[in-house]
Amino acid sequence: MNIEDFRYYCLSKAGVTEEFPFDQTTLVFKVCGKVFALTGLDNPEFKVNLKCDPESSIALREEFGSIQPGFHMNKKHWNTVHVDNSFSDELFKELIDHSYDLVVKGLPAKLRNTLL
């Protein structure tokens, strides 16, 4: 998966917006104002930070060396995915879906219902 495929896949999800909150080097994807994915545009390596629950985070890091602890505003349960040939587009989409679903589950019911 490349950055354009990643961008297209994120934007295909209900309620997702993209923005450049800091400068023109970081692309952030949000659902109802909550971040679920971000990537730097100034790095030659394609890396994506995705929200993750603690159990999945540990298992993914053990299985794939290209997944490392990520750091974001709240410094909790994020994975930095170094996109390379170690896993398929399908797995990468599953990681994006997981991140999106975690954020949606944390939204108030009224907001969640607008996404259905």
DRENPA-81158 format. One line per field, with one value per residue: residue number from 1; residue in three letters; chain; y negated, x, z of N, C-alpha, C, O, CB in turn. Coordinates in Angstrom, 1 decimal. Each point is the difference from the previous one (the first is absolute). Glycine has a CB too. Example, Ala and Ser with C-alpha at 12.3 -4.5 7.8 and 13.67 -1.06 7.14 Angstrom:
BEGIN
pos = c(1,2)
code = c(Ala,Ser)
unit = c(A,A)
n.north = c(5.7,-2.3)
n.east = c(13.2,1.5)
n.up = c(7.8,-1.9)
ca.north = c(-1.2,-1.1)
ca.east = c(-0.9,0.9)
ca.up = c(0.0,0.0)
c.north = c(-1.2,-1.1)
c.east = c(0.9,-0.8)
c.up = c(0.0,0.8)
o.north = c(0.0,-1.1)
o.east = c(1.0,0.5)
o.up = c(0.7,0.1)
cb.north = c(1.2,1.7)
cb.east = c(-2.9,0.7)
cb.up = c(0.5,-2.3)
! end
This chain:
BEGIN
pos = c(1,2,3,4,5,6,7,8,9,10,11,12,13,14,15,16,17,18,19,20,21,22,23,24,25,26,27,28,29,30,31,32,33,34,35,36,37,38,39,40,41,42,43,44,45,46,47,48,49,50,51,52,53,54,55,56,57,58,59,60,61,62,63,64,65,66,67,68,69,70,71,72,73,74,75,76,77,78,79,80,81,82,83,84,85,86,87,88,89,90,91,92,93,94,95,96,97,98,99,100,101,102,103,104,105,106,107,108,109,110,111,112,113,114,115,116)
code = c(Met,Asn,Ile,Glu,Asp,Phe,Arg,Tyr,Tyr,Cys,Leu,Ser,Lys,Ala,Gly,Val,Thr,Glu,Glu,Phe,Pro,Phe,Asp,Gln,Thr,Thr,Leu,Val,Phe,Lys,Val,Cys,Gly,Lys,Val,Phe,Ala,Leu,Thr,Gly,Leu,Asp,Asn,Pro,Glu,Phe,Lys,Val,Asn,Leu,Lys,Cys,Asp,Pro,Glu,Ser,Ser,Ile,Ala,Leu,Arg,Glu,Glu,Phe,Gly,Ser,Ile,Gln,Pro,Gly,Phe,His,Met,Asn,Lys,Lys,His,Trp,Asn,Thr,Val,His,Val,Asp,Asn,Ser,Phe,Ser,Asp,Glu,Leu,Phe,Lys,Glu,Leu,Ile,Asp,His,Ser,Tyr,Asp,Leu,Val,Val,Lys,Gly,Leu,Pro,Ala,Lys,Leu,Arg,Asn,Thr,Leu,Leu)
unit = c(A,A,A,A,A,A,A,A,A,A,A,A,A,A,A,A,A,A,A,A,A,A,A,A,A,A,A,A,A,A,A,A,A,A,A,A,A,A,A,A,A,A,A,A,A,A,A,A,A,A,A,A,A,A,A,A,A,A,A,A,A,A,A,A,A,A,A,A,A,A,A,A,A,A,A,A,A,A,A,A,A,A,A,A,A,A,A,A,A,A,A,A,A,A,A,A,A,A,A,A,A,A,A,A,A,A,A,A,A,A,A,A,A,A,A,A)
n.north = c(1.2,-2.2,-1.8,0.8,2.5,-1.7,-2.0,2.1,1.3,-2.6,-0.8,2.9,-1.1,-1.1,-3.1,-0.3,-3.2,0.6,-2.2,-0.5,0.3,-1.1,-1.3,0.9,2.6,1.2,1.4,-0.5,2.5,-1.9,2.4,-3.2,-2.1,3.0,-0.5,2.7,-1.2,-2.0,0.7,-1.9,-1.2,0.3,3.5,0.5,1.7,-0.1,-0.9,0.6,-1.4,2.7,-1.4,2.8,0.6,-0.2,2.4,-1.3,-1.1,2.8,1.2,-2.1,0.3,3.2,-0.4,-2.3,-0.1,-2.0,-0.4,-2.4,-0.2,-1.9,-2.2,-0.8,-2.3,2.5,0.9,2.2,2.3,-1.2,2.8,-2.2,2.0,-0.2,-0.2,2.8,2.0,0.2,0.1,0.6,-2.9,2.0,-1.3,-3.0,0.5,1.1,-2.8,-1.7,1.7,-0.5,-3.1,-0.1,1.7,-1.9,-2.4,1.4,0.9,-3.2,-1.0,-0.8,2.7,-2.7,1.0,3.0,-1.2,-1.6,3.0,1.4)
n.east = c(0.8,1.5,-0.6,-2.3,-0.9,-0.1,-2.0,-2.1,-0.3,-0.7,-2.3,-1.7,-0.7,-3.0,1.4,2.7,0.4,2.7,0.9,2.8,-0.8,2.8,0.0,-1.3,1.0,-3.1,-1.9,-1.8,-1.7,-2.0,-2.0,-1.4,3.0,1.8,3.0,-1.3,2.9,2.5,1.4,2.3,-1.1,3.2,0.2,1.6,-2.0,-3.0,0.3,-3.3,0.4,-2.1,-1.2,1.4,-2.4,2.7,-0.7,1.0,2.7,1.1,-0.7,1.6,2.7,0.0,-0.4,2.0,3.3,-2.4,-1.2,2.0,-1.9,-1.7,1.2,-3.2,-0.1,0.2,3.3,-2.7,1.2,2.4,0.6,2.3,-1.7,3.4,-2.5,2.1,-1.2,-1.0,-3.0,-1.3,-0.5,-1.2,1.8,-0.6,-3.1,0.5,1.4,-2.5,-2.1,1.5,-0.2,-3.0,-0.8,1.5,-1.7,-2.9,0.3,0.4,-3.0,-1.6,-1.6,0.2,2.5,-1.1,-2.5,1.9,1.2,-3.0)
n.up = c(0.0,-2.0,2.2,-2.0,1.7,2.6,-1.2,-0.9,2.9,1.5,-2.0,0.3,3.1,-0.2,0.0,-2.2,0.5,-1.4,2.1,-1.0,3.7,-1.0,-2.7,-2.4,2.3,0.8,-2.5,3.0,-1.3,2.0,0.1,0.7,-0.6,0.0,-1.5,-1.4,-1.1,0.8,-2.7,1.0,-2.9,1.2,-0.4,-3.0,2.0,-1.5,3.5,0.0,3.0,-0.1,2.8,0.9,2.1,1.7,-1.9,-2.6,1.2,0.6,-2.8,-1.7,1.5,-0.4,-3.2,-0.7,0.8,-1.1,3.3,1.5,2.5,-2.2,1.7,-0.3,1.7,1.9,-0.5,-0.9,-2.1,-2.4,-1.5,-0.8,-2.4,-0.6,-2.5,-0.2,-1.6,3.4,-1.6,-2.8,-0.7,2.3,2.2,-0.9,0.3,3.0,0.8,-1.0,1.7,2.7,-0.2,-0.6,2.6,2.1,-0.9,0.1,3.1,0.8,-1.3,2.6,-0.8,-1.7,-1.6,-0.5,-1.6,-2.1,-0.9,-0.7)
ca.north = c(-1.2,-1.3,-1.1,-0.4,1.0,-0.2,-1.2,0.3,1.0,-0.8,-0.9,0.8,0.3,-1.0,-1.1,-0.2,-1.2,-0.1,-1.4,-0.2,-0.8,-0.6,-0.6,0.7,1.3,1.0,0.2,0.6,0.4,0.0,0.4,-0.9,-0.9,0.8,0.5,1.5,0.3,-1.1,0.3,-1.1,-0.1,-0.4,1.1,0.9,1.3,-0.2,0.5,-0.4,0.2,0.4,0.4,1.5,0.5,0.5,1.4,0.1,-0.7,0.9,1.1,-0.5,-0.3,1.2,0.7,-0.7,-0.9,-1.4,-0.7,-0.5,-0.9,-1.3,-1.1,-1.0,-1.0,0.6,1.0,1.3,1.1,-0.3,0.7,-0.6,1.0,-0.3,0.8,0.7,1.3,1.0,0.4,-0.3,-1.1,0.4,-0.1,-1.4,-0.5,0.5,-0.9,-1.2,0.2,0.1,-1.4,-0.7,0.5,-0.4,-1.4,-0.1,0.6,-0.9,-1.2,0.0,0.8,-0.9,-0.2,1.3,0.3,-0.7,0.6,1.2)
ca.east = c(-0.8,0.8,-0.7,-1.3,-0.9,-0.4,-0.8,-1.3,-0.7,-0.5,-1.1,-1.2,-0.8,-1.0,0.4,1.5,0.5,1.5,0.5,1.4,-0.2,1.3,0.6,-0.3,0.8,-0.7,-1.4,-0.8,-1.4,-0.8,-1.4,-0.7,1.0,0.9,1.0,0.2,1.2,0.7,1.3,0.9,0.2,1.3,0.9,0.1,-0.7,-1.4,-0.3,-1.3,-0.3,-1.4,-0.5,-0.1,-0.2,1.2,0.3,0.4,1.2,1.1,0.0,0.4,1.4,0.8,-0.1,0.6,1.1,-0.2,-1.0,0.7,-0.8,-0.1,-0.2,-0.9,-0.3,-0.2,1.0,-0.6,-0.5,0.1,1.0,0.6,0.1,1.0,-0.6,0.9,-0.5,-0.2,-1.4,-0.8,-0.9,-1.1,0.3,0.1,-1.4,-0.6,0.6,-0.7,-1.4,0.1,0.2,-1.3,-1.1,0.3,-0.4,-1.4,-0.5,0.1,-0.8,-1.4,-0.9,-0.7,1.0,0.2,-1.2,0.0,0.9,-0.6)
ca.up = c(0.0,0.0,0.8,-0.7,0.4,1.4,0.1,-0.6,0.8,1.2,-0.3,-0.4,1.2,0.4,0.8,0.1,-0.6,0.0,0.2,0.3,1.2,0.5,-1.2,-1.2,0.0,0.7,-0.4,1.1,-0.4,1.2,-0.1,1.0,0.7,0.8,-0.9,-0.1,-0.8,-0.5,-0.7,-0.4,-1.4,-0.3,0.2,-1.2,0.3,0.2,1.3,0.4,1.4,0.1,1.3,0.2,1.4,0.6,-0.3,-1.5,-0.1,0.4,-0.9,-1.3,0.1,0.0,-1.3,-1.1,0.4,-0.5,0.8,1.2,0.8,-0.5,1.0,-0.5,1.0,1.3,0.2,0.4,-0.9,-1.4,-0.7,-1.2,-1.0,-1.1,-1.1,-0.9,-0.6,1.0,0.1,-1.2,0.1,0.8,1.4,0.3,0.1,1.2,1.0,-0.1,0.5,1.4,0.5,-0.2,0.8,1.3,0.2,-0.1,1.2,1.1,-0.2,0.6,-0.8,-1.0,-1.1,-0.7,-0.8,-1.3,-0.9,-0.6)
c.north = c(-1.2,-1.1,-0.4,1.1,-0.1,-1.2,0.3,1.0,-0.7,-0.8,0.7,0.4,-1.1,-1.0,-0.4,-1.3,0.1,-1.5,0.0,-0.9,-0.8,-0.8,0.9,1.4,1.1,0.1,0.8,0.4,0.1,0.5,-0.8,-0.7,0.8,0.7,1.6,0.4,-1.3,0.5,-1.2,0.1,-0.3,1.1,0.9,1.4,-0.3,0.7,-0.6,0.2,0.3,0.3,1.5,0.3,0.7,1.4,0.2,-0.6,0.9,1.2,-0.4,-0.3,1.2,0.7,-0.7,-1.0,-1.4,-0.8,-0.3,-0.8,-1.4,-1.1,-1.0,-0.9,0.6,1.1,1.3,0.8,-0.4,0.9,-0.8,1.2,-0.5,0.9,0.5,1.3,1.0,0.4,-0.5,-1.2,0.3,-0.1,-1.5,-0.6,0.4,-0.9,-1.3,0.1,0.1,-1.3,-0.8,0.5,-0.3,-1.4,-0.2,0.6,-1.0,-1.3,0.1,0.7,-0.9,-0.2,1.3,0.3,-0.8,0.6,1.3,-0.2)
c.east = c(0.9,-0.9,-1.3,-1.1,-0.5,-0.9,-1.4,-0.8,-0.5,-1.2,-1.3,-0.8,-0.9,0.5,1.4,0.3,1.6,0.4,1.5,0.1,1.3,0.6,-0.4,0.8,-0.7,-1.5,-0.7,-1.4,-0.8,-1.4,-0.7,0.9,1.0,1.0,0.0,1.2,0.7,1.3,0.7,0.2,1.5,1.1,0.1,-0.6,-1.5,-0.3,-1.4,-0.1,-1.5,-0.3,-0.1,-0.3,1.3,0.3,0.4,1.3,1.2,0.1,0.6,1.5,0.9,0.0,0.7,1.0,-0.2,-1.0,0.7,-0.9,0.0,-0.2,-0.9,-0.4,-0.2,1.0,-0.5,-0.4,0.0,1.1,0.5,0.2,0.9,-0.4,1.0,-0.6,-0.2,-1.5,-0.8,-0.9,-1.3,0.2,0.1,-1.4,-0.6,0.5,-0.7,-1.4,0.0,0.1,-1.3,-1.1,0.2,-0.5,-1.5,-0.7,0.1,-0.8,-1.3,-1.0,-0.7,0.9,0.1,-1.2,0.0,0.9,-0.6,-0.9)
c.up = c(0.0,0.7,-0.6,0.3,1.4,0.2,-0.6,0.9,1.3,-0.3,-0.5,1.2,0.4,1.0,0.1,-0.7,0.1,0.2,0.2,1.3,0.4,-1.1,-1.2,-0.1,0.7,-0.5,1.1,-0.5,1.3,-0.4,1.2,0.8,0.8,-1.0,0.1,-0.8,-0.4,-0.6,-0.3,-1.5,-0.4,0.2,-1.2,0.3,0.2,1.4,0.4,1.5,0.1,1.5,0.2,1.5,0.5,-0.4,-1.4,-0.2,0.3,-1.0,-1.4,0.1,0.1,-1.3,-1.1,0.5,-0.5,0.7,1.4,0.8,-0.6,1.1,-0.7,1.2,1.4,0.4,0.5,-1.2,-1.5,-0.6,-1.2,-1.0,-1.1,-1.2,-1.0,-0.4,1.1,0.3,-1.1,0.2,0.8,1.5,0.4,0.1,1.3,1.2,0.0,0.6,1.5,0.7,-0.1,1.0,1.5,0.3,-0.1,1.2,1.2,-0.2,0.8,-1.0,-1.1,-1.2,-0.8,-0.9,-1.3,-1.0,-0.6,-1.2)
o.north = c(-0.1,0.3,-0.4,-0.3,0.2,0.2,-0.3,-0.2,0.3,0.0,-0.6,0.4,-1.2,0.3,-0.8,-0.3,0.7,-0.9,1.0,-1.3,-1.0,-1.2,0.8,0.6,1.2,-1.0,1.1,-0.8,0.6,-0.1,0.2,-0.2,-0.6,0.6,0.5,1.1,-1.0,1.1,-1.1,1.0,0.0,-0.3,0.4,0.6,-1.1,1.2,-1.1,1.1,-0.7,0.6,0.6,-0.7,0.5,0.4,0.7,0.5,0.1,0.3,0.7,0.3,0.0,0.6,0.6,-0.9,-0.9,-1.1,0.9,-0.5,-0.5,0.4,-0.4,0.2,-0.5,0.5,0.7,-0.4,0.0,0.3,-0.6,0.9,-0.9,1.2,-0.7,0.2,1.2,1.0,-0.9,-0.6,-0.8,-0.5,-0.4,-0.9,-0.7,-0.3,-0.6,-0.8,-0.5,-0.3,-0.7,-0.9,-0.3,-0.3,-0.7,-0.6,0.0,-0.8,1.1,-0.1,0.5,0.1,0.1,0.5,0.4,-0.3,0.5,0.9)
o.east = c(1.0,-1.1,-1.0,-1.1,-1.2,-1.0,-1.0,-1.2,-1.1,-1.0,-1.0,-1.2,0.3,0.7,0.4,-0.5,0.5,-0.7,0.6,0.0,-0.1,0.3,-0.8,0.1,0.5,-0.7,0.4,-0.6,0.5,-0.5,0.3,-0.2,0.9,-0.4,0.0,0.5,-0.6,0.5,-0.5,0.2,0.3,1.2,-1.1,-0.5,-0.3,0.0,-0.3,0.3,-0.9,0.8,-0.4,0.5,0.7,1.2,1.0,0.8,1.0,1.1,0.8,0.7,1.1,1.1,0.6,-0.3,0.6,-0.4,0.4,-1.1,1.0,-0.4,0.2,0.6,0.5,-0.1,0.7,-0.7,-1.1,1.0,-0.8,0.8,-0.3,0.1,0.8,-1.2,-0.3,-0.2,0.5,-0.1,-0.5,-0.9,-0.5,-0.2,-0.8,-0.7,-0.3,-0.5,-0.9,-0.7,-0.4,-0.7,-0.9,-0.6,-0.6,-0.9,-0.9,0.0,-0.5,0.2,-0.2,-0.5,0.1,0.2,-0.6,-0.1,0.5,-0.5)
o.up = c(0.7,0.4,0.7,0.2,0.3,0.7,0.7,0.2,0.4,0.8,0.0,-0.2,-0.2,1.0,0.9,-1.1,0.8,-0.4,0.3,-0.2,0.6,0.2,0.1,-1.1,0.0,0.1,0.3,-0.7,1.0,-1.1,1.1,1.2,0.6,-1.0,1.1,0.1,-0.2,0.3,-0.3,-0.6,-1.2,-0.1,-0.5,-0.9,0.7,0.1,-0.3,0.5,-0.5,0.7,-1.0,0.9,-0.8,-0.3,-0.3,-0.8,-0.8,-0.4,-0.6,-1.0,-0.5,-0.4,-0.9,0.9,0.4,-0.4,0.7,-0.5,-0.5,1.1,-1.1,1.1,1.0,1.1,0.7,-0.9,-0.6,0.7,-0.7,0.3,-0.7,0.0,-0.6,0.0,-0.3,0.6,-0.7,1.1,0.7,0.7,1.0,0.8,0.6,0.9,1.1,0.7,0.6,1.0,0.9,0.6,0.7,1.1,0.9,0.5,0.9,0.9,0.2,-1.2,-1.1,-1.2,-1.2,-1.1,-1.0,-1.2,-1.0,-0.5)
cb.north = c(1.3,0.4,-0.4,-0.9,1.3,0.7,-1.1,-0.2,1.5,0.0,-1.0,0.5,2.6,1.5,1.6,2.7,-2.1,3.0,-1.7,1.5,2.6,3.1,-1.9,-2.8,-2.6,0.7,-1.2,-0.5,0.7,-1.8,2.2,1.8,-1.1,-0.2,-2.6,-0.8,3.1,-2.6,3.1,-1.0,-0.7,-2.0,-0.5,-1.9,2.0,-1.2,1.3,-0.6,-0.8,0.4,-2.9,1.1,-0.3,-1.9,0.0,-0.5,-2.2,-0.9,0.3,-1.2,-2.1,-0.3,0.3,1.1,2.8,2.1,0.2,0.5,1.8,0.6,0.8,1.3,-0.9,-1.1,-2.5,-0.7,0.8,-2.7,2.8,-2.9,1.8,-1.7,-0.8,-1.3,-1.7,-1.9,0.9,3.0,0.1,2.1,2.6,0.8,0.8,2.7,1.7,0.2,1.7,2.6,0.8,0.5,2.2,1.8,0.0,0.8,2.3,1.7,-1.4,-2.0,1.0,-1.2,-1.9,0.3,0.0,-1.7,-1.4,-0.1)
cb.east = c(-2.9,2.3,3.2,2.4,2.3,3.2,3.0,2.2,2.6,3.4,2.8,2.4,1.6,-2.4,-2.3,1.0,-2.6,0.9,-2.9,0.7,-1.6,0.0,2.8,-0.6,1.5,2.2,0.3,1.9,0.3,1.8,0.2,-1.7,-2.7,-1.3,1.4,-2.9,-0.5,-1.4,-0.5,0.9,-2.7,-1.9,0.6,2.5,2.4,-0.6,2.8,-1.3,2.7,-0.8,-0.8,1.1,-3.2,-1.5,-2.7,-3.2,-2.1,-1.5,-2.8,-2.9,-1.7,-1.7,-2.7,-1.8,0.9,1.1,-2.4,3.3,-0.5,-0.6,2.0,-1.5,-1.5,-2.3,0.8,-0.1,-0.2,-1.7,-0.2,0.3,-2.0,1.8,-2.8,3.2,1.4,2.3,-0.3,0.1,1.3,0.3,1.7,2.4,0.6,0.6,2.5,1.9,0.4,1.8,2.8,1.4,0.7,2.6,2.8,1.1,1.5,2.3,1.5,0.4,-0.2,-0.7,1.1,1.1,-0.6,-0.2,1.4,0.6)
cb.up = c(0.5,-2.6,0.0,-2.0,-2.0,-0.1,-0.9,-2.5,-1.3,0.1,-0.6,-1.7,1.0,-1.3,0.4,1.2,-0.2,-1.0,0.6,-2.3,0.1,1.4,1.3,-0.1,-0.1,1.9,-2.8,2.4,-3.0,2.0,-2.2,-1.2,-0.5,2.8,-0.8,0.2,-0.7,1.5,-0.7,2.9,1.0,0.8,3.0,0.2,0.4,-2.6,1.0,-2.8,1.3,-3.1,1.2,-2.8,0.4,2.2,2.0,0.2,1.3,2.8,1.8,0.5,1.6,2.8,1.6,-2.1,-0.4,-1.8,-1.9,-0.7,2.6,-3.2,2.2,-3.0,-2.8,-1.5,-0.2,3.0,2.5,-0.4,1.4,1.0,1.2,1.6,0.8,1.1,-1.8,0.4,3.2,-1.6,-3.0,-2.5,-1.0,-2.0,-3.1,-1.8,-1.3,-2.8,-2.7,-1.3,-1.5,-3.1,-2.3,-1.1,-1.9,-3.0,-1.7,-0.7,-2.5,2.6,3.1,3.0,2.5,3.1,3.1,2.5,2.3,2.8)
! end
